[in-house]
Amino acid sequence: MAFETNKFNVVKKKRLEKSTFGVECNVECNVEIEKILSVCHTAQATDAEILNGVVNFAGYIELCILYLTVDGEIGTLNSSCPFTSKFEDDAICVGDKVGIKVEVEDYSVESVTSSNIKISCTCEQFCMLVFEREIETIGSSDEDICQKSDEILVNTLVGEAKETFDVESDFAIKEPVRKIICSDSQVTVKSVESGVNFVSVGGEVVTRLLYLTENDRFETSFVTENFKEEVELEGVTREAISEASACIRRSAVKCEIETLEKGVDVKVTIPVDIKVISYLEKSETVVKDIYSTKCELQVSTSSFEMTKTTSTELFEEKIDGALTLDEDKPRVDKLMFVGGSNMVVTNSYVKNGEVFVEGVTKTNVVYLNDETNSLNSVVVEVPFVVSDKADASDDTQVSVDAILTDVDVVVKKGREFIFDAKLKINVQYFSEEVGAVISDVQTSEEYGQRDCAIELVFAQAGQSAWDIAKAIKVKEETIIFQNPNLTFPLEQDENVVVYYKIR
């Protein structure tokens, strides 16, 4: 009696345990610095090596440091600080795919000299593991083996692809500009559509420009550029569900300025990395039930888990908050500029038909105190909880990317900072499904010889021909052929007649 193994693949997502690690950044400088006014920071994972049980990855932290010199000038330093880290989990295998995010949770300026600035960063790392696993099921072509097949839907991985392209943002400032203090760009994905062998990704890049005018005023501009890019991925169909993530190669961003008759023309070239990953629901034929007409079978079943990606949504929400200066801090006589903002998403979940996103924003504000004629800085920290309607159940899992735009800070009564901004949030929904297949069949003792030529089976309403045949260990077609007057499943209790050949 021979049994054969059939195989198919399913896709599974697993969120690896998040953790923190430290990075020490040493930034070279050649000026006498009186104080650090603001530190803008972003972290990005780049290369990943996937081994059994571990993911080793590298990346860098981009720092934009705003400082005040001993001569009263405001300057900036940009630096890229490399780091390495890893994730460990028994589920990780060679050939798996990962989506890694790193965020700077906090930082501290350890020391400042005329040649070096030392900054310690605490980073939080997140990883979504995507992997295929092979599922085995048993079948047989032996004449005495009866098996019932069924079609099941399984979630499979088509593959992933990456692409880099430039987004150009060209705009005019209609007044003379003395200096560009800093520029910062963020990217968000707004739409993902599957085509035939490609995935179309739409999104926008938001660039913040901080500059100093000829009249010694600090101004901030936000500029948004939309994009739509097709990423080739063989095997994708219009029925596939695709996800996309995007990040900016910050070290390669270029900002060029051309002086005009009544102002300047600013051209920012922003390299964007896009990664797409696609899934497809497929039908697989598996053996749902099995028995033998000659001997007893010991049948084992195994369950398996797979992940179904359902949808991607984008929503916007305003957030606000306030900070009151401590009494020992100099009062605010003039708000100079917002040096930069950073955001960390700490939690996301679905509850009662809504998706909730929790996090914290930290905004660096530089202000002037007339009494001491000094520039001072403060961090306005605002925790937030935003929500939007979600067509999903409470056990649906979510993965979130978010950017912060249109940041505005005003001051009341010299001591209270009022903060408001806009969040653009991309949410990917996915759920876990469980399937089961026959995974092993062992033969046992043979049945004894039948001692009758005819048998009357008292069958119950609702029973199928298969149910009756399996119970008395004959072929299903025997029941149907020998009882042509009956319709299966039975509509009422019936007597089913079975004739045997006596050897």
C-alpha positions, 0 to 999 in steps of 0.5 A: 500500500503506497502513499505519496506526499504532495506539497504546497507553500503558504506565506506567513508574517511574524512581527519580531520582538522590538528592542533598543540599542545605542549608537555613539555618533562622533561628528567632526567640526572646525568651529568654536561652538557656544551651544547646540540649538537643535538636533534633527535625526533620522535612522534607516536600515540598509543591508540585511543578512538573513541566516538561520535564527538571526538577521544581521543588518546595518544602517546609518543615522542622519544628523542635522545639527544646528548650532550657535558659534561664539561669534553669534552665527547660526550654522549647521552640520550634517553627518551620517553615523553607521550602526549594526544590529540584529534580530534573533528568533527561531522562526528566521530561516535563510531565504526569508524576507524582512522589513526593518524600521529603526527610529531614534527614540532619544539622544543626548549631546555628550560633549562639544569641542572645536573639533568634535561633537559626540552625540549618544542615540538610543534607537528602537528597532522593529522587524516584520518577518515574511516567509514561505513554509512548505506544507505536506499532505498525503494521498494515494492512487491504490485501488483499495484507498478511497479519498475525498479531495477538496479545494482550499484557498491558501495565501502565497508569496509572489515575491518582492522587488526594489527600485530607486528613483528621484523626486524633484521639488522645484519652487521659488521663494519670493524674497532674498535668502541669505542662507539655507539652514536645513532641508528635510524630506519625508515620504509616504505611500498613498496608493498601491495597485497590482498590474500584470508583472508590475506594481504601481505605487503612488505617494508624496514627498514632503520637504521642509526648508528652513532658511534665513532671509536678508532681513535676518528672519527665519522662515519655514516652507513646506512643499509637497510633490506627488509621484507614481512609479511602476515597479516590475515584479514577475508573477504579479496579477491584477488579483494580487494584494501588494504592499509598498514601503518607501524611504529617502536616501537622505545622504544623497539629497541635493539642494541647489539654489539659484538667485533670481531678480526677486528672490531665489529658485530652490531645486531639491532632488530627493532619491526615494527607495521603494520596496514592494511585496506581493501576495496571491490567494491560490486554490490547492487540491488536498485530501480531506478524508481517506480510508481503505476498503482492506485495512484499518488506517491511522490518520494524522492531521496537522494544522498550519498558519498563514497570513492574509494581507487584506488592504492598505489605507491612508488617513490624515489627522491633526494633533496638538499639544502644549508645553509650559517652560519651567520657572528657571528657564529664560522666558520667550521674547521672540520665537526664532524658528522650529529646528526640526521635529521627530516622531515615534509610533509606539503602538497601533491596533484595531478596536471596535471598528477603528484603527488607533495609532499611538506615538510621541512627537518631539519638536525643537524650538529656538527662541530669543530672550531679550534680557540676556540677549541669548538664543535658547532651545527647548524640546516640545514633546507631545504624545498623541493618539489618533484613530480612523474608521477601519473595516476590520475586526479586533484581531486584525493586525496592523503595520503603520508608517507615518510622517509629520507635516505642517508643524507650527508652534506659537508662544503665549505669555512668554512661557507657553508653547502651543504646538499643532501639526498634521499626521499622514498615516499609512496602515497595512492590515493583515490577519492570521488564518489556520488550515489543516491537512492530512499529514500522515497515514499508517496502515494497521490490521486487515479487515476480516472476510465478510460473512454475508452477501447483503447488508442493510444499513440504517442511514440517517437524514443528512448522511452522504454516500461518502459517510455511509461508504466509509462506515462500512468500508466500501467504495462510495460509487458502490453505495450510489450504484446499488441504491439508484432510488436514493438522493444524497445527502439523504433528506430523511432516514433511509434503509441503504442496501449493499451487496457483497461478492462472496469469494 
